[in-house]
Amino acid sequence: MSIDFIDIFLPVGVGPKAAGGNNRVDVTRVQERLNDWMPPELDRIPRPYGTMNRQTEQAIRSFQSIVVGMKRPDGVIEPVKKTLEALNDPRSKERWHRANLAEPVPERSASPRQTSISWEKELRSRVQGSQFDSTLTRDGKKAVLELDLRLLLKPIPEGIVFDADRKMFVTQRWNTHEWIAYKTRLAREAGTFWSGKFWLVPPESARSLTYVNNLGERWRVPVECRLRVHLATTRGHTKVLVAHLGQPATSEEALNRQLRRAHGGNAFRSHAQLYDQDDLDPVNRGTGLRQRTHVHEVGHAIGQPHIGQMTANVTSALQCTLAAIANPEQGTNSGICYGATAAEKQNVMGMGERLTAVNAQPWQQRILQHDSGALGFWEVKMTPQKRTRVK
């Protein structure tokens, strides 16, 4: 399930921690999310939104206690803290509701179909890394491996900036509304693009993904791959500067900018640590090639090089290597590394937005840190998979 990512810039709540906060826009975002997810036992937050009140405080403390696990809920939601992270986790709604339901007492004469399960091996639920963190969760039908990328976006102030080709551009100052809209949309769209596209089929050695029900049946569950882009404010896995090159004054100027981006020339060219405000919009890069730059760059952030370095096509990989050697300044940013064949160019790590099994490498590599004993080939599927019976 995907949800709209919410972000706040000042604390929302009561007490000293919220001093100077409770911005109307921030409070409204929090109240809308709390009302949408709130169990029926709690008092709903009255409209109009935008002002802190008793019901909002009560809802925050309940959410912190049940979902976040705080022993002493403080009734404050702060930027880049656990409570806000939980409000952006779609699983939190179910946890909040489930905790408010009385646990049913199991009957002794339960039907054999009402099976309980026991796992053969415990999981390392969370792994931290320099490039991204990850969490592996599971139930009786599937497991989910979610990569958590903390992206630290910094607006470039008014002045001069040099793009990936060392071309000079004049930048403008971001206003608050544009900056919030830009980074919120980037995080939401990048996470959605990379989530729910790959499923890993565990090898026989993956005991942590095998369970036994009370009928003695052994089942192995597939792993769905997801990505969550978390907007950091202090320290992130990847730091990116973002340039604002100004808004086109006319529709003709806007068209000319798109054409320049599509065909090179005087266009601003982003790279892994430098974006610009047009990166969210799709650009035609050739016949049948259309790409939003930010989903490509986030692919770099989770460890994917250009398709010319990942392809199984030996000829294409050799051409990319030779081009990088011949032009050290461009390196693997040489055009051939974006794809030597039509299929390679269509890949998201080329010049399109197509995904193939090769793009699942970050999840294939990380799953081994959650289950180090699961040696063998983790097959990648591009369609949802079901659990399989183990003989």
C-alpha positions in Angstrom: 0.0 0.0 0.0 1.4 3.4 -0.9 0.5 6.6 0.9 1.2 10.3 0.5 4.5 11.3 2.2 4.1 14.0 4.8 6.8 16.3 6.0 6.9 19.0 8.6 9.5 21.7 9.3 8.6 22.7 12.9 7.4 20.6 15.9 3.7 19.8 16.2 2.3 19.2 19.7 2.3 20.5 23.3 4.9 21.4 25.8 8.4 22.9 25.7 9.5 20.8 22.7 6.8 22.3 20.6 7.8 25.9 21.5 8.0 28.0 18.3 6.3 25.3 16.3 2.7 24.3 15.5 2.8 26.0 12.1 -0.7 25.9 10.6 0.4 23.9 7.5 2.4 21.3 9.6 -0.5 20.9 12.1 -3.0 20.4 9.3 -0.9 17.6 7.7 -0.5 15.8 11.0 -4.2 16.1 11.9 -5.3 14.8 8.5 -3.1 11.7 8.8 -4.1 11.1 12.4 -7.8 11.3 11.6 -7.4 9.1 8.6 -5.7 6.3 10.6 -7.3 6.8 14.0 -9.0 3.8 15.7 -12.7 4.4 16.4 -12.2 4.3 20.1 -10.5 7.7 20.1 -12.1 11.1 19.7 -11.8 12.4 16.2 -10.0 15.7 15.6 -12.6 18.3 14.7 -12.4 20.5 11.7 -11.2 23.1 10.7 -7.7 21.8 10.9 -4.6 23.9 11.6 -4.8 24.5 15.4 -3.5 22.3 18.2 -6.3 21.0 20.5 -7.0 18.3 23.1 -8.1 15.7 20.5 -4.9 16.1 18.5 -2.7 15.8 21.7 -4.6 12.7 22.7 -4.2 11.1 19.3 -0.5 11.9 19.2 0.1 10.3 22.6 -1.9 7.2 21.7 0.0 6.8 18.4 3.4 7.3 20.2 2.5 4.7 22.9 1.0 2.0 20.6 2.8 2.4 17.3 6.1 4.1 18.1 6.5 2.2 21.4 7.3 5.2 23.6 7.0 4.4 27.3 6.5 8.1 28.1 4.7 9.7 25.1 5.5 13.4 25.0 2.7 14.5 22.6 5.2 16.1 20.2 5.9 15.2 16.6 9.3 16.5 15.5 10.9 16.7 12.1 13.1 13.6 11.2 12.2 11.8 14.5 10.5 8.4 15.1 7.0 9.6 15.4 7.1 11.3 12.0 8.7 8.3 10.5 5.9 6.1 11.8 3.3 8.5 10.3 4.9 7.8 6.9 4.9 4.0 7.3 1.7 2.5 5.8 1.9 -0.4 8.3 1.3 2.0 11.2 -2.4 2.3 10.6 -2.9 -1.5 11.0 -0.7 -1.6 14.2 -2.7 1.3 15.8 -6.0 -0.4 15.1 -4.9 -3.9 16.0 -3.6 -2.8 19.4 -7.0 -1.4 20.2 -8.8 -4.6 19.6 -9.2 -7.2 22.3 -7.2 -10.4 21.6 -9.6 -13.3 20.9 -9.3 -16.4 23.2 -8.5 -19.4 21.0 -11.0 -22.3 21.2 -9.7 -25.8 22.0 -11.7 -27.3 19.2 -10.0 -25.2 16.5 -10.4 -26.5 13.0 -7.2 -27.9 11.4 -7.5 -25.1 8.8 -6.8 -22.6 11.5 -3.1 -23.2 11.4 -0.4 -21.6 13.5 3.0 -21.2 12.2 6.6 -21.4 13.6 9.6 -20.1 11.8 12.7 -22.2 11.4 15.1 -19.4 12.0 14.8 -15.9 13.4 15.4 -12.9 11.1 17.7 -10.0 11.6 14.9 -7.5 11.2 17.0 -4.4 10.5 20.4 -3.8 9.0 22.2 -0.4 8.9 24.6 0.5 6.1 26.5 3.4 4.7 24.5 3.5 1.5 21.1 2.7 2.9 19.4 0.9 5.8 17.0 -2.0 5.4 14.2 -3.9 7.2 13.0 -7.4 6.5 9.5 -8.3 7.7 7.4 -11.4 7.0 4.1 -13.2 7.6 2.6 -16.5 6.4 2.3 -15.3 2.8 5.2 -13.2 2.0 8.2 -11.2 3.2 9.1 -7.6 2.5 12.6 -6.2 2.2 12.4 -2.4 2.4 15.5 -0.3 1.7 15.4 2.9 3.6 17.4 5.7 1.9 18.0 8.9 3.9 18.3 11.6 1.3 19.7 14.9 2.5 18.6 17.6 0.0 20.1 21.0 0.2 18.9 24.0 -1.8 21.6 25.9 -3.6 21.4 29.7 -2.7 21.3 32.4 -5.3 24.5 32.5 -7.3 26.6 30.3 -9.7 26.6 26.5 -10.1 28.5 24.2 -12.5 26.6 21.1 -13.8 27.9 17.6 -14.6 29.5 18.9 -17.9 31.1 21.9 -16.1 28.8 24.3 -17.8 28.0 27.4 -15.7 24.5 28.3 -14.7 22.9 31.2 -12.7 20.7 29.9 -9.8 17.8 31.6 -8.0 16.7 31.3 -4.4 14.1 28.7 -3.6 11.0 29.9 -1.9 9.6 27.8 0.9 6.5 26.5 -0.9 8.5 25.4 -4.0 11.1 23.7 -1.9 8.6 21.7 0.2 6.7 20.7 -2.9 9.9 19.7 -4.8 11.4 17.4 -2.1 8.1 15.9 -1.0 7.2 15.0 -4.6 10.7 13.6 -5.2 10.6 11.3 -2.2 7.1 10.1 -3.0 7.7 9.4 -6.7 11.1 7.8 -6.3 9.8 5.5 -3.6 6.8 4.5 -5.6 8.8 4.0 -8.8 11.2 1.5 -7.2 8.7 -0.3 -4.9 6.7 -3.4 -5.7 8.6 -4.1 -9.0 10.8 -7.1 -7.9 10.2 -10.3 -6.0 13.0 -12.5 -4.8 12.6 -16.2 -4.8 14.6 -17.7 -1.9 17.0 -20.6 -2.4 16.5 -23.8 -0.4 19.1 -22.6 2.1 16.9 -19.7 3.2 15.6 -21.2 6.4 14.6 -17.8 7.8 11.9 -17.6 5.1 10.7 -21.1 5.7 7.9 -21.8 8.3 6.2 -24.9 9.6 2.4 -24.9 10.3 0.7 -27.1 12.9 0.0 -29.6 10.3 3.7 -30.2 9.8 3.7 -28.5 6.4 6.8 -26.5 5.4 6.3 -23.4 3.3 8.7 -20.9 1.8 7.7 -17.3 1.3 8.9 -14.9 -1.5 10.4 -11.5 -0.8 8.8 -8.3 -2.1 11.3 -5.5 -2.7 10.5 -1.9 -1.7 12.2 1.4 -1.3 11.4 4.2 1.1 13.0 7.6 0.5 13.3 9.4 3.8 14.0 13.2 3.7 16.8 13.8 6.2 17.6 17.2 7.7 20.9 16.6 9.3 22.7 13.5 8.2 21.8 11.3 5.2 23.2 8.4 3.3 23.4 10.7 0.2 23.7 14.4 0.2 22.4 16.2 -2.9 22.6 19.9 -3.8 19.5 21.2 -5.7 19.7 24.1 -8.1 16.7 26.4 -9.0 17.3 27.7 -12.5 14.3 29.9 -12.5 10.8 29.5 -14.0 10.4 30.0 -17.8 8.8 33.4 -18.5 6.8 32.1 -21.4 5.4 28.8 -22.7 7.8 29.1 -25.6 10.8 29.4 -23.2 9.5 26.4 -21.3 9.3 24.3 -24.5 12.8 25.4 -25.5 14.1 24.3 -22.1 12.6 20.9 -22.6 14.1 20.6 -26.1 17.5 21.6 -24.8 17.3 18.9 -22.0 16.2 16.3 -24.5 19.0 17.0 -27.0 21.8 18.3 -24.9 23.3 21.5 -26.0 22.9 24.3 -23.4 20.8 22.1 -21.0 21.7 21.7 -17.3 22.9 18.2 -16.7 22.4 16.7 -13.2 24.5 14.1 -11.5 24.3 11.9 -8.4 25.1 14.8 -6.0 23.5 17.7 -8.0 19.9 18.0 -9.1 17.8 20.8 -10.5 14.1 21.7 -10.3 13.3 20.2 -13.7 14.4 16.7 -12.8 10.9 15.8 -11.7 9.5 16.3 -15.2 9.8 13.6 -17.9 12.1 14.4 -20.8 12.2 12.8 -24.2 15.7 11.5 -24.8 15.0 9.9 -28.2 12.5 7.8 -30.0 10.6 5.8 -27.4 12.9 7.1 -24.6 11.3 9.1 -21.9 12.8 9.5 -18.4 12.4 11.5 -15.2 15.9 12.2 -14.0 15.2 11.8 -10.3 14.2 8.1 -10.5 17.5 7.5 -12.4 19.6 9.4 -9.8 17.9 7.7 -6.9 18.9 4.4 -8.6 22.5 5.7 -8.3 21.9 6.5 -4.6 21.0 2.8 -3.9 24.1 1.6 -5.6 23.2 1.1 -9.3 25.7 2.2 -11.9 24.7 3.0 -15.5 23.3 0.1 -17.5 26.5 -0.2 -19.5 28.2 -1.4 -16.3 25.5 -3.8 -15.2 24.5 -5.4 -18.5 25.1 -9.1 -19.2 25.9 -8.1 -22.8 29.7 -8.5 -22.8 30.1 -6.3 -25.9 28.1 -3.4 -24.4 30.0 -3.7 -21.1 33.4 -3.6 -23.0 32.3 -0.6 -25.0 31.4 1.3 -21.8 34.8 0.4 -20.2 36.8 1.4 -23.2 34.9 4.7 -23.5 35.6 5.5 -19.8 39.3 4.8 -20.3 39.5 6.9 -23.4 37.8 9.8 -21.8 38.6 9.8 -18.0 36.9 13.2 -17.4 33.6 11.7 -18.5 34.3 8.2 -17.2 31.2 6.0 -17.1 29.1 9.1 -17.9 30.0 8.6 -21.5 27.0 8.2 -23.8 27.7 4.6 -24.6 27.4 3.7 -20.9 23.7 4.8 -21.0 23.1 1.8 -23.4 24.6 0.4 -26.5 21.4 -1.4 -27.6 17.8 -0.2 -27.8 16.8 -2.4 -24.9 19.6 -1.1 -22.7 18.8 2.5 -23.5 15.2 1.9 -22.4 16.4 0.9 -18.9 16.0 3.4 -16.1 19.8 3.3 -15.6 20.1 4.2 -19.3 17.8 6.8 -20.9 14.3 5.4 -20.2 12.3 4.1 -17.3 12.1 0.4 -18.0 13.0 -2.0 -15.2 14.5 -5.5 -15.6 15.8 -8.1 -13.2 19.3 -6.6 -13.2 17.9 -3.5 -11.4 17.1 -5.7 -8.4 20.8 -6.0 -7.4 20.6 -3.7 -4.3 17.9 -6.0 -2.8 19.7 -9.2 -3.9 22.9 -8.1 -2.2 21.2 -6.8 1.0 19.1 -9.9 1.6 22.3 -11.8 2.3 23.0 -9.6 5.3 19.6 -10.4 6.8 20.1 -14.2 6.2 23.8 -14.9 5.9 23.1 -18.6 5.7 21.0 -18.3 2.6 23.7 -18.9 0.1 22.7 -19.6 -3.4 20.9 -17.8 -6.2 18.0 -15.5 -5.3 16.0 -15.5 -8.5 14.3 -12.2 -9.4 10.7 -12.2 -10.7 9.0 -9.2 -12.1 5.5 -10.3 -11.1 4.0 -11.0 -7.6 4.9 -14.4 -6.3 3.1 -16.9 -4.0 4.5 -19.0 -1.2 5.6 -22.4 -2.2 5.3 -25.8 -0.5 8.7 -27.3 0.6 8.9 -31.1 0.3 
